[in-house]
């Protein structure tokens, strides 16, 4: 649990200046809690090695976090998982979206994400 808390703290610090694009401009950290809750409640994932990339998934893409920084703090496995879902901003948006829906490598222990809801409000109890 300590490593997951460290990942959340790291992501919160990196995204501290960001706001969601919703009407209320909620703090970005809310999105990371939504992702974590979706993975735990809907994906039934309990393994921190699979949960940490969920909360770190936008750090390389949306902040000045480098691959090397992630690797030194969270290791190769977590960093590789984060990079698998990181958008390449040098590509056109339509190409980035196409790549998002392509299947990820099947070497994961996680349930198929195609059965997960994309997003639900943080205040909603999914159980």
N, C-alpha and C positions, 0 to 999 in steps of 0.2 A: 504494500500500500504506500510505503514511503516513496518509492520510485514514481508511482503514478502521481502522487501529490507534488513531487518535484517537477514532473512534466507539466502539470497544470500551472504551477507557479511560474515556470519558465515561459510557457505560452502566454499567460496573462501579462507578464512583463513585456514580452515582445509585441503583443497586440494592444498594449495599454492605451495607445493614442487612437485606435481604430473604433469606428462605430459601424453597426450593421446598416444596410441600405433600406431598412424598414421605416415606416412612418415615424416611429418613436425614436429612431436612431439609437437603439439600445447598444450598450457596450458589447464589443465583439466577443468577450469572454462568454456571454450567454450562448453564442453559437457553439462554442467548445463544450459547454455543459450539455447542450442538446445532443451533440454527437456522442458524448460519453453515455448519456442516458439511453440513447437509441441502441448503442452497442451492447450495453449491459441488459436492458430490459427486453428489447426486441430481438437482438442478436444472441442473447443469453451468453455473452462472452464474459468470462471472469479472469482470464489470463492477462496480467498486466503488460506482457510483451505485445499483446494484440491491442490493448486499450491505449497505451502510450502513443502509438502513431495516430490514433483517432484525435487526441487532443493537440498533437503537434502537426497535424496534416497541412496547415496553411502557413507554418512559420517560414519555410524556405520561399514559398510562393509570394507571400504578402508582407514579409518583413525583411530586414537585412541579415537574417540568420543564414549562415553558410552551412553547407554539407559537413564541413570539417568541425564546426561548432557542435552540430547535432551529434556527430560521431563521437566526439570526445566526451560529451555529457551523457549520451544515452546508448552508445554502442552501435555496432554495425547492423544488427538485425532490425532495430527500431528505425535507424536512418534509412536503410533499404526500403522498409515499408512506407516511410514518409515519402521517399522519392518516387515510389511507384504511383502515388496519387497526386503528385505535384504537377500542376500545369506548367507547360513550357510557354512562357509569355512571348517568346519570339515567334510563335506560330499564330496564325490568324484565329480569331475566336471560334469560327465554325469548325476548324480543324481540332482545336483544343476540346470542344464539346464532343466531337466524334470520338476522340481518343478516350474521353471519360466513360463512354458507354461500352467500349471494347472490354472484353473479359480480362480481369487481372490474372496473373499466373495462378495456377491451381495448387500451389505449394502451401496454402494457408490452412490453419486448423479452424478458421472461423466459418460460421454458417454462410450460405449464399446471401449476399447483400440484396439480391433482387427481391427478396421477401420482406425487406425492411421498409418502413415508411421513410420518405425522404426527410421529413422534418415534423416535429410537433412542438407546441409551446412548452417552454421549460416549466411552467406552472402546472401542466397537465400530468396526472399520474397515469403512466402507461400500463400499470398492472391491473 
